[in-house]
Amino acid sequence: MFRSVAALQQALEHAWSPTSSSKYSVENPLRGQCSVTALVVQDVFGGEILKTRTGAGMHFYNRIDGERHDLTLSQFDEPIQFDDVASTRDEAFADTSDAQYRALKERLGLFCRDSVRPG
């Protein structure tokens, strides 16, 4: 479905919403999307889920083929120091909800379906 992490990120920009994060705001739609996004990235590309402690709590992101990918990094006003601590799906799910996870996957699927144009 996605050939690159960049393509997935572009689709996620249309899929993030208040239904995928209770911290969502128009000013900062990425706020609170890190754990649910890390889960979806792992669904699509495999790899590992990593975490780093920030002033706001734990921040989740991914490592795929040895390379760090943080699709929600721009939610932060200041640079963060990455710890790259190994995490698990259970830890990421503890920071979100099944409903938010399903909502993001559904919106992502709808965006992909709607963006495919018949040849």
N, C-alpha and C positions, 0 to 999 in steps of 0.2 A: 504494500500500500504506500509506504514512504521509502524513497530511495536514500534519504539522508536525514540526519538529525535536524539540519536547517529547514528541510521541507516540513518535518513534523512541527518544528517550532512555529513556522508560518501558519500552519493549520491551527495550532493551539491558540494562537493570538485571536482567532475567531471563535474558539470554543470556550475559553475561560469566561466565567460568568459568576453571578451571585449563587448559583446552584452548585458550583464546584468549590466555593470557598465562602465561609461565613464572614471573612475579613475583606471580601471584595469591595472595591470602591471604584468609581469612575476615574478618580484621580490616580489610583494605583491598582489597576485590575490584577496585578500579579501578587498582591499581598495575600498571604495565606494559601497560595496555590502550590507551594514547593513540594509537599508530600504527595499530593494527588498527582502532580505532574511527574514526579520521580517514578511513581508506580506505573503510569501509562508509558513513559519512556522505556522502562524495563519490559513492559508487555510487548512493545514494538521491536526493540533492538537487543533485548537481553542485557547482559552486563550486570554491574553491581549498583546498589543504592548506597550512597555515602551520606554522612551527616557532619555538620559543623555547628558548634555552639555560637550563637550570636547574642546580642543584647536583647533580642526579642524571643529567644528560646532556641530550639533546634531548627536547623535549616537542612533540608534534604535535596539531593541532586544525584547525578549518575556518573559512573565511569564505564565507558564502552571501549573495548579493545585498548585498554590502558590509558585512555584519554578522558579527562574530566569534561562533563557537559552539564552546565547549570542553566537550564532554560528559564529560570525565574530570577536570575541574579539581578536584573535591572530593577527589582522591587526595592532594593536598598539605596539609600541616599549616599552612603559612604561605602568605600571598599571594605570587604570582609576578609578576614584571615581564614583560609581554608585549612581545616584539620584533616580532612579526608579519612574520617573514622568509618570503618565498615559498619553498615546498618543492615536491617532486614525489612522485608515487606511488612511484617507484623509491627515493627516500630513505626514505619511510615503510615500504616493504617491507623495506629494509635493517635496520630496527629491529624487525621481526617475522618471521614465516615464512609461507609459503604455507599450511602446515597450520593455523596459528593463524587465519589469515584465513578459510580455508574452514570451520573449526570455528565461528567466530563467525557467519558468514553462515548456516550450517546451523542453529545453535541459534536464531538470530533468526527464520529461516523456520519452524522448528517451533513457536516461541512464538506467532507470528502465526497459524499454521494452527490451533493448539489454542485460541487465544483467540477465534476466530470461531465464534459459535454459530448453528446453523440457526434461521431465523426461524420 
